[in-house]
Amino acid sequence: MFGDIGDICDTEVAILRQLECGRSDEFISRSLGVSTRTLRRYLAGMCAKLGVVTRFQLGAAAARLGLLGAVDTPDT
């Protein structure tokens, strides 16, 4: 179902972490020094690599694959 996570580059991981924080495309592209169009190409490429369609699915797949920071779970 998912592509090889070894194909995910450092820039793509940085983008995923910015998305995790709820940052806009414009903010992320400025922080990386790329155009918004280039950022959206990165996003489309990551969706293809991970076999997903939406940004929400991209975030969920990245979390499942351990590409994001640690997830806090409440004590039960």
VEXBAZA-462994 format. One record per residue: residue in three letters; x, y, z of N, C-alpha, C in turn. Coordinates in steps of 0.001 Angstrom, whole numbers, plus 500000, padded with zeros to 6 digits. Layout:
<loros>
+-----+--------+--------+--------+--------+--------+--------+--------+--------+--------+
|   r |     nX |     nY |     nZ |    caX |    caY |    caZ |     cX |     cY |     cZ |
+-----+--------+--------+--------+--------+--------+--------+--------+--------+--------+
| Ala |      X |      Y |      Z |      X |      Y |      Z |      X |      Y |      Z |
...
+-----+--------+--------+--------+--------+--------+--------+--------+--------+--------+
</loros>
This chain:
<loros>
+-----+--------+--------+--------+--------+--------+--------+--------+--------+--------+
|   r |     nX |     nY |     nZ |    caX |    caY |    caZ |     cX |     cY |     cZ |
+-----+--------+--------+--------+--------+--------+--------+--------+--------+--------+
| Met | 500828 | 498802 | 500000 | 500000 | 500000 | 500000 | 500862 | 501247 | 500000 |
| Phe | 501865 | 501325 | 500873 | 502711 | 502500 | 500952 | 503979 | 502277 | 500164 |
| Gly | 504540 | 503382 | 499651 | 505817 | 503304 | 498969 | 506945 | 503098 | 499960 |
| Asp | 508139 | 503034 | 499451 | 509331 | 502859 | 500282 | 509632 | 504170 | 500990 |
| Ile | 509615 | 504158 | 502332 | 509858 | 505403 | 503062 | 511294 | 505863 | 502912 |
| Gly | 512175 | 504993 | 502417 | 513538 | 505408 | 502129 | 513597 | 506423 | 501010 |
| Asp | 512503 | 506514 | 500244 | 512421 | 507474 | 499148 | 512076 | 508886 | 499627 |
| Ile | 511746 | 509045 | 500893 | 511361 | 510345 | 501437 | 512631 | 511095 | 501820 |
| Cys | 512831 | 512273 | 501217 | 514055 | 513044 | 501477 | 513871 | 513956 | 502699 |
| Asp | 514978 | 514545 | 503137 | 514949 | 515423 | 504315 | 513998 | 516595 | 504126 |
| Thr | 513951 | 517163 | 502935 | 513044 | 518288 | 502667 | 511601 | 517854 | 502836 |
| Glu | 511276 | 516659 | 502358 | 509908 | 516170 | 502482 | 509543 | 515923 | 503944 |
| Val | 510472 | 515427 | 504723 | 510213 | 515240 | 506160 | 509983 | 516599 | 506819 |
| Ala | 510775 | 517599 | 506441 | 510588 | 518951 | 506985 | 509204 | 519479 | 506629 |
| Ile | 508762 | 519224 | 505410 | 507428 | 519660 | 504987 | 506363 | 518959 | 505823 |
| Leu | 506502 | 517657 | 506005 | 505527 | 516909 | 506814 | 505441 | 517454 | 508232 |
| Arg | 506576 | 517785 | 508802 | 506575 | 518314 | 510181 | 505925 | 519689 | 510246 |
| Gln | 506105 | 520502 | 509196 | 505431 | 521812 | 509148 | 503920 | 521625 | 509008 |
| Leu | 503523 | 520663 | 508167 | 502094 | 520379 | 508008 | 501486 | 519904 | 509319 |
| Glu | 502255 | 519096 | 510049 | 501800 | 518586 | 511344 | 501475 | 519736 | 512293 |
| Cys | 502197 | 520829 | 512158 | 501979 | 522010 | 513011 | 500850 | 522896 | 512492 |
| Gly | 500252 | 522516 | 511365 | 499126 | 523276 | 510823 | 499535 | 524496 | 510022 |
| Arg | 500762 | 524543 | 509573 | 501254 | 525699 | 508819 | 500686 | 525716 | 507400 |
| Ser | 500519 | 526897 | 506858 | 499981 | 527055 | 505499 | 501052 | 526755 | 504456 |
| Asp | 500608 | 526495 | 503240 | 501546 | 526277 | 502139 | 502467 | 527484 | 501965 |
| Glu | 501905 | 528655 | 502085 | 502692 | 529881 | 501904 | 503780 | 529998 | 502975 |
| Phe | 503427 | 529705 | 504211 | 504404 | 529769 | 505306 | 505509 | 528737 | 505091 |
| Ile | 505111 | 527513 | 504762 | 506097 | 526447 | 504570 | 507031 | 526774 | 503416 |
| Ser | 506477 | 527222 | 502310 | 507331 | 527524 | 501154 | 508309 | 528643 | 501475 |
| Arg | 507861 | 529664 | 502186 | 508780 | 530756 | 502574 | 509872 | 530238 | 503494 |
| Ser | 509507 | 529388 | 504453 | 510505 | 528899 | 505407 | 511539 | 527999 | 504738 |
| Leu | 511150 | 527326 | 503649 | 512082 | 526457 | 502926 | 512803 | 527172 | 501791 |
| Gly | 512348 | 528387 | 501482 | 512974 | 529144 | 500398 | 512620 | 528623 | 499016 |
| Val | 511406 | 528065 | 498885 | 510936 | 527586 | 497589 | 509605 | 528261 | 497278 |
| Ser | 509188 | 528169 | 496022 | 507897 | 528742 | 495654 | 506764 | 527851 | 496160 |
| Thr | 505578 | 528429 | 496255 | 504407 | 527654 | 496670 | 504139 | 526541 | 495667 |
| Arg | 504378 | 526823 | 494405 | 504180 | 525801 | 493367 | 505134 | 524621 | 493578 |
| Thr | 506381 | 524915 | 493897 | 507356 | 523851 | 494163 | 506939 | 523044 | 495380 |
| Leu | 506466 | 523711 | 496432 | 505987 | 523003 | 497618 | 504856 | 522059 | 497246 |
| Arg | 503934 | 522526 | 496428 | 502801 | 521683 | 496043 | 503244 | 520505 | 495185 |
| Arg | 504313 | 520678 | 494438 | 504889 | 519538 | 493700 | 505453 | 518510 | 494679 |
| Tyr | 506136 | 518995 | 495720 | 506627 | 518089 | 496767 | 505461 | 517314 | 497381 |
| Leu | 504376 | 518022 | 497714 | 503218 | 517376 | 498331 | 502625 | 516311 | 497411 |
| Ala | 502489 | 516639 | 496133 | 501941 | 515674 | 495174 | 502857 | 514451 | 495070 |
| Gly | 504147 | 514696 | 495067 | 505105 | 513591 | 495002 | 505041 | 512702 | 496227 |
| Met | 504909 | 513324 | 497404 | 504805 | 512537 | 498635 | 503513 | 511730 | 498655 |
| Cys | 502427 | 512317 | 498182 | 501162 | 511577 | 498121 | 501319 | 510359 | 497221 |
| Ala | 501983 | 510537 | 496102 | 502201 | 509410 | 495185 | 503095 | 508349 | 495825 |
| Lys | 504165 | 508774 | 496493 | 505086 | 507826 | 497133 | 504392 | 507007 | 498208 |
| Leu | 503503 | 507651 | 498950 | 502845 | 506977 | 500065 | 501490 | 506384 | 499684 |
| Gly | 501103 | 506541 | 498421 | 499875 | 505932 | 497936 | 498608 | 506512 | 498518 |
| Val | 498600 | 507844 | 498706 | 497426 | 508513 | 499263 | 496979 | 509623 | 498322 |
| Val | 495797 | 510187 | 498610 | 495233 | 511210 | 497734 | 495178 | 512581 | 498405 |
| Thr | 494780 | 512617 | 499682 | 494566 | 513897 | 500355 | 495687 | 514219 | 501339 |
| Arg | 495744 | 515493 | 501733 | 496721 | 515920 | 502732 | 496474 | 515225 | 504068 |
| Phe | 495209 | 515015 | 504404 | 494895 | 514320 | 505644 | 495463 | 512900 | 505610 |
| Gln | 495238 | 512205 | 504507 | 495776 | 510858 | 504353 | 497300 | 510875 | 504381 |
| Leu | 497898 | 511913 | 503808 | 499351 | 512047 | 503815 | 499865 | 512130 | 505251 |
| Gly | 499209 | 512951 | 506068 | 499609 | 513081 | 507471 | 499431 | 511784 | 508237 |
| Ala | 498311 | 511103 | 507993 | 498046 | 509837 | 508680 | 499083 | 508783 | 508281 |
| Ala | 499401 | 508705 | 506998 | 500392 | 507735 | 506526 | 501765 | 508052 | 507095 |
| Ala | 502127 | 509329 | 507122 | 503425 | 509740 | 507672 | 503525 | 509379 | 509146 |
| Ala | 502445 | 509573 | 509884 | 502443 | 509222 | 511311 | 502585 | 507712 | 511496 |
| Arg | 501848 | 506933 | 510723 | 501927 | 505469 | 510819 | 503332 | 504963 | 510510 |
| Leu | 504003 | 505625 | 509576 | 505340 | 505199 | 509167 | 506443 | 505762 | 510060 |
| Gly | 506060 | 506560 | 511066 | 507043 | 507106 | 511991 | 507857 | 508256 | 511429 |
| Leu | 507305 | 508964 | 510440 | 508031 | 510072 | 509823 | 507852 | 511385 | 510585 |
| Leu | 506925 | 511408 | 511518 | 506664 | 512613 | 512297 | 507225 | 512438 | 513698 |
| Gly | 507143 | 513490 | 514489 | 507619 | 513423 | 515865 | 506785 | 512464 | 516668 |
| Ala | 507190 | 512255 | 517892 | 506471 | 511354 | 518792 | 505063 | 511871 | 519025 |
| Val | 504146 | 510965 | 519054 | 502754 | 511305 | 519310 | 502476 | 511119 | 520785 |
| Asp | 501932 | 512173 | 521420 | 501573 | 512085 | 522831 | 500264 | 511328 | 522954 |
| Thr | 500226 | 510357 | 523832 | 498988 | 509641 | 524100 | 498607 | 509889 | 525544 |
| Pro | 497328 | 510127 | 525783 | 496903 | 510391 | 527169 | 497034 | 509131 | 528015 |
| Asp | 497324 | 509351 | 529283 | 497390 | 508220 | 530217 | 495988 | 507695 | 530459 |
| Thr | 495873 | 506369 | 530472 | 494533 | 505793 | 530712 | 494512 | 505030 | 531998 |
+-----+--------+--------+--------+--------+--------+--------+--------+--------+--------+
</loros>
